[in-house]
Amino acid sequence: MQCRVMMILTVLLLGACGPVPGGLLAGTRSATPESWHDVMGDTKICEVQSRPAKPHSIQLACFLFEDKLYVQSHRWVTAPWWPGTSWALIWQEQPLITVRLDQSLYALEAVPVVEPGQRAKILHFRQYNSPPDGIVVFELRRLSGESGA
């Protein structure tokens, strides 16, 4: 009996936390804002869903740079010895993502920052004085054809 009560309490507590990353993200579809400053506030963690055919979601540290929304990988994401396939490599092949901030869902495209000067500026802003080659930086952009909020 006591085990059953604990199991019910656990399910209720987990349900009370709301949708959590791991699979398909729930929320309200929202138009991409003209300015991320208004939406981000103090939020530093974005929940991001990728692979529309087989949804997978993760939590990442998002950041604003020159009023654009970015995320970055760790430095070994492209190393051949790294176990598994990183989200950063998946996004390069399947760039359509959904970002959840609070309960709003934004359909975006993850675009790798490949221009060396821009990548260096962004990573310098992130406190990398000598950015390692392996870090992949993505700008999270409005889908083409979508008008802003």
C-alpha positions in Angstrom: 0.0 0.0 0.0 2.7 2.4 1.0 4.6 1.7 -2.3 1.5 2.4 -4.3 1.0 5.7 -2.6 4.6 6.7 -3.2 4.3 5.8 -6.9 1.1 7.9 -7.2 2.7 10.8 -5.5 5.7 10.5 -7.8 3.6 10.5 -10.9 1.6 13.5 -9.7 4.7 15.5 -8.8 6.3 14.7 -12.2 3.1 15.7 -13.9 3.0 19.0 -12.0 6.4 20.0 -13.4 4.8 20.4 -16.8 6.3 19.2 -20.1 9.9 18.4 -19.8 12.6 17.9 -22.4 13.3 14.5 -23.8 10.7 14.1 -26.6 8.0 16.3 -28.1 7.8 19.7 -26.5 4.3 21.0 -25.6 3.3 24.6 -25.5 1.6 27.4 -27.5 2.9 28.0 -31.1 4.1 31.6 -31.3 5.4 33.9 -34.0 9.1 34.6 -33.9 9.5 37.9 -32.1 11.1 41.0 -33.8 13.4 41.3 -30.7 14.5 38.4 -28.5 15.3 40.8 -25.6 11.6 41.0 -24.8 11.1 37.3 -24.8 14.3 36.1 -23.2 14.2 38.3 -20.1 16.4 36.5 -17.5 16.0 33.2 -19.2 19.2 31.5 -20.0 18.0 28.0 -20.7 16.1 27.1 -23.9 14.4 23.8 -24.4 15.0 22.8 -28.0 13.4 20.0 -30.0 14.9 18.7 -33.2 14.4 15.8 -35.6 10.7 16.4 -36.5 10.2 12.8 -37.7 11.5 11.4 -34.4 11.3 14.4 -31.9 14.1 14.7 -29.4 14.5 17.7 -27.0 17.3 19.0 -24.9 18.0 21.9 -22.6 20.7 24.3 -23.8 22.2 27.6 -22.6 20.9 30.2 -25.0 22.3 33.7 -25.3 21.8 36.9 -27.1 24.5 38.6 -29.1 23.7 41.7 -31.2 19.9 40.9 -30.6 20.2 37.5 -32.2 19.6 34.2 -30.4 22.5 31.7 -30.3 23.6 28.4 -28.8 26.9 26.7 -28.8 28.2 23.2 -28.5 31.1 22.0 -26.3 34.6 21.8 -27.8 34.8 18.1 -28.6 31.5 17.8 -30.6 33.3 17.1 -33.9 36.0 14.8 -32.4 36.0 11.4 -33.9 36.4 9.7 -30.5 33.3 11.5 -29.0 30.8 8.8 -28.2 27.4 9.0 -29.9 26.1 11.7 -32.2 25.8 15.2 -30.7 22.8 17.4 -31.2 25.1 19.9 -33.0 25.9 17.3 -35.7 22.2 16.4 -36.0 21.3 20.1 -36.4 23.7 20.5 -39.2 21.8 17.8 -41.2 18.3 18.6 -39.9 18.3 22.4 -39.0 14.6 22.8 -38.4 14.0 23.1 -34.6 11.4 24.2 -32.1 12.5 26.3 -29.2 10.4 26.6 -26.0 10.7 29.6 -23.7 8.2 29.6 -20.9 5.2 28.0 -22.6 5.8 29.5 -26.1 7.0 27.4 -29.0 9.0 29.0 -31.8 9.7 27.3 -35.1 13.3 28.2 -36.0 16.2 27.2 -38.2 19.6 26.4 -36.6 22.2 28.0 -38.8 25.9 27.3 -38.1 28.0 30.4 -37.8 30.9 29.5 -40.2 32.4 32.9 -41.0 35.6 32.8 -38.9 35.5 36.5 -37.8 31.8 36.4 -36.7 32.4 33.1 -34.9 35.4 34.5 -33.1 33.4 37.7 -32.0 30.6 35.5 -30.7 32.9 33.2 -28.8 34.9 36.1 -27.4 31.6 37.5 -26.1 31.2 34.1 -24.4 34.6 34.5 -22.7 36.7 32.4 -25.1 39.8 34.4 -25.7 41.3 31.7 -27.9 38.2 29.7 -29.1 38.8 26.0 -29.7 38.1 24.8 -33.2 35.6 22.2 -32.2 32.9 24.5 -30.8 29.9 24.8 -33.1 27.9 28.0 -32.8 24.4 28.2 -34.2 22.2 31.3 -34.8 18.6 30.4 -34.2 16.8 32.2 -37.0 13.2 32.9 -38.0 12.0 30.5 -40.8 12.1 32.1 -44.2 8.6 33.3 -45.1 7.5 33.9 -41.5 6.7 37.4 -40.4 7.6 38.5 -36.9 5.3 39.0 -33.9 
